[in-house]
């Protein structure tokens, strides 16, 4: 296994005081990376991530992911610099276009150019480069930069993206590509092949992360996972061209998700379809799925929320029964 091969991620919907406790448990189990989401309408990631930084000692931590369409790069740079200082250089930063922006009237145009400029601008600021930075979206006039000493400015960048055009244009500026909401080995293999066709492809990691539900009762785990993936399955299915999904079926799931009727949406998700979008089942099932993703070319597999029928029990099963299989 490559370093940082298995990680865990948390949704930001918890009391602030709980993040430190969860992070301590995750680190004690042996997870090498702890991630928090920054999804629309949930808590902004920065304060939960600061709690995680303060309560861990060795694991990498990061946000997956911020988007430059609702948060300016200067704010992203400043916040991740502080998180990295608190974590003594263990932080990473994820950048993405983001989903559901239309619900707040944001309709990004020229997305690839914006993402590329955001990555360049954030790095420029973290390095405290006072030279002018030309740009159509995020120019800096120069002469000044972030006004405190930035420790560990070489923060690794992750790009959350599916499209080859986005990845090709941004690959030079990132160390990792994130396939969020996917557990599809075919897509991972396709992504690795595409990455390797770019100049920097062989030096870029692939992280694949998905809803994870583990339980000794695999059927119960899959039942919950189907409900959890019903919201974003239609979004991810649009991007993953390796999938073959009946259009009528997909429209039914999308219709249910649009009115937040996840129980109805879950009824149209078979076990085979679920396996392309979630990591779910018994510990043995989870191990098998994780192995298939690694064999397909993933350098990091991230177990996403809710982890189990009960989060603490789910974390315990992942840490006690799954991680040792990859020791």
N, C-alpha and C positions, 0 to 999 in steps of 0.2 A: 504493500500500500504506500502511496506517496504521502509525504507529510501533510497534515491537515486534511486527511482523507474523509473523515466523517465529522459532521457538525450538526448543531441543533439550532432552531430558530423559534422566536416567540412573537406572537401578535401583541401589539401595544394596546391592550384592553384591560389591564390589571391595575390594582392599587399600586402606586409608585413604590411603596415599601417592599413589595413582593419580588421585584426584579432582582435585587441583590441576593435574596435567599434562593431563588430559582437558579441564578447563575452559579452560586457556590455549589449547589447540588450537581449541576451539569458539569462543572469543572472536576468535581470529585469523582464523577463517574468515568471521566477520561475523554470527554468531548474536547477537541482541540480548537474548535471555533464556535463562538456563540454569536448569533445574528438576531437583530430585531428588524421587523418590517417597518415601513413608513406608509402604510396604505391609507387611502382616502377615508376621511371621517374617523379614523382612529387617532390615538394620542400621537403627537409628533415624537419622533424617535429619540431626540437628543437626551431628554432627562432620563428615560429608561436606560439608555445606553450609558449614561454617566453613572447610574447606580450599578450597572453591570461592571463597569471599569473599576469602580471603588471596591467591589466585592470579589474580584478575581485577581489572580496573580500571574498565570502563565498562558492561558488560552488567548488566541486572537479573538477580537470582538469587532463587530461592524454593523453597518446599516445597509439593508438591501430592500429598497433603494430610495434615494432622493431623486426628485425630478427638477430640472431647471426651468420648467414652465410655470411652477407656482412658487419656487424659492430661488432667489438670485444666487449665483455662484459665490458672491462675496460672503453671504450668510452661511452657505454650505461649507466654504473653506474655513471660516472662523470657528464654526461649531465643531467640525471634525478635528481641527487643530487642538481644541481644548479637550475633546474626548481622548485624543491620542496622548496628550500630556498626562491626563489622569491615568491612562492605561500604560504609561511608560513605554510608548512606542508599539503597542500591540494592536492598534486599530487599523481597519481598512474601510474604504468608502465605496459604496455602490451607487451608481448613477443609472437612471433609466428614463424612458419616455413616460411611463406610468399609464395606468388604465383609469377608466371612468372620469376622465377630465371633462368630458362633455357635460357631466352632471352639475358642474359649476360654471358652465359657459366658456370653458377653455377649449379651443380647437386648434391645436398646434399645427403650424405650417413649417415646411422645410426642417423637419424633425432631425434629420441626420446632421445637417449643418449646425443646428442649435446644440445637439449633444456633443459634437466634436468641439465646438467653441467653449462649451461649459467645462469640459475636461481640461482643455488648455488653460482656461482662465483660472480654474481652481488650483492647478499645479503652479501657475505663475505666482499666485497669491501665497501659497504655502511656502514657496521658495523665497518669499519676500523680495521678489525681483522688482526693482523700482523703474525699470525701463517701460516705455509705452507698449501697450499690447493692442495691435490693430484687430478689429473684429466688427462684424456686422451686427451681432447681437449682444456681445459682452466685451466691449472695448474698455481699455484702461488707459487713461491719459498719461500715466507715468509720473515719476517724481516722488511717489509715496507708495506704501503697501501696508499690510497688516501691522499695527503699531505695538507689537509686543514680540518678545523672542519666541520664535516657533521652534519647539523641540521635535526632533524626528520628522523632518519635513517630507521624507520619502515615503509617505503613506501609500500603500498599494491601492490601486483603483480597480474596481469591478464594473463591468458594463452589463446591465440587464437588457438583453436584446435577442431577437429571433431572426431578424432580416439580415441576409448576407451583405446588403449594401451598407447598412448601419455598421455592422461588424467590420467590414473591410475598411471603411473610412475612419473608424475609431480604434482599430486594433493596435496601432502604434502607441496609444496613450494609456492602455490598460494592461493589467496582468492576468485578468480572469474574465471569462464570459459566464453569465448566469442564465440558465434556462429555468425560469420560475414557473411553477404550476405544472411541471411535467415529470413523469416517471417513465418516459418512453425510450427504451434503448435504441430503437431505430432512429429517432430524432437525434440522440446523442452521437451515434455513429455518423449520421449525415453532417452534423455540426463539426465533428472532429475532422472529417474529410475536407469540408469547406475551409475550416481554419488553416489546415495544413497547406492549402493552396495559396494562402496569403504569405507575404514575406515573413511576418512575425508569428505565423500560425503555430509553429512547433514550440514556441516559448510561452504560449498562452494556455492557462488552465481552463477547464470547463467545470463549473459547478452546476449540478442539477438538484433542484429542490422542489419538494411537493408536500402537500397535506400528508401527514403520517398518523395512522391510528394503529396501535399495537395492543393486542390483548390475547390471553390464552384461548379465548373464544373468538376464532377468526371471523365467523359469520357476523357477530356483533360488531367487531372492528370494521368490517367492510360496510355494514349498514350505516354506521356513523360517517365513515369516509365519503360515502356517496352523497350524503346530505351536505357535507362540508365542501365538496368540489362542485356542487351544482351551480354555485354563483359564477365561478370563473371558467368552467369548462367551455362554454361557448366562445369566450375570449381567446383562450389558448388554442382551441381547435381551429380558429381562423388562421393562426400563425403556423401551425404544425402541418406542413404539406405531406408528411409521411403517413398521416392518419387517413383512414378510409371510413368515414362516418356517414350514415344515411342522412340526407338533408332534412327529411321530414322529422326524423328522430332528433336531430340537432335543433331544429326549430322549436320542437316541443319543450326541450330542456331550456332553451333561450327564453321562451315565453314564460315558463314558470319562474325562471330566475329574475326576469324583469319586474315581477310583482312580489319577489322575495318568498315565493312558495317553494322552498327547497325540498320539502317532503315530496311534492308532486314531481319536481325535477329529478329527484333521486330514483323514482320508480322507473325511469327510462334509462338508467345507467346500469348496464350489466357488469358482472364481475370482470369480464375481459376488457371492457371499455374502461372501467375504473382503474385497472392496472396500468393504463397509459397516463393517468393523471394523478394517481395517489400511491403511496406506499402503505399498504394496509394488510392486516391479517395477524397471524400468530408470529412469534419470534422467528420460527423457521421460514415462514413466508417472507418476512422482512429481510432476512439474511439473503434469501434467494434473489429477491428483487434488487437489493443493493449490489450483489455480485454481478448481476446482469448489466447494471448501469456502469459499473466500473469496467467490466469487460468491453463495453461499447465505447469507452473512451473518456468517461467522467473521471476527473482527478479529485473531485470532492462531491460527496452526496450529503445533502442537508435534509434532516428530518424536521418537517414543518409542523406547526400547530395543527390540531390540539394534542398530538402525541399519543393519547389513549382515551379510553372512556372517562378516565380520571387522569389529569395531567401528571400528578406525582407518580401514580402507578405506571403510567406510560413511560415516563422518564426512567423509572427504575428498571422496567423491562428492557428498554433500549440500552441503558448503561450496563445492566447485569447480564443480559443474554445475547444482545446483538453485537455490541462493541467488542467483546472478547473473541468473537469469531473472526475479527479482522486484526487481532493483536499484532 
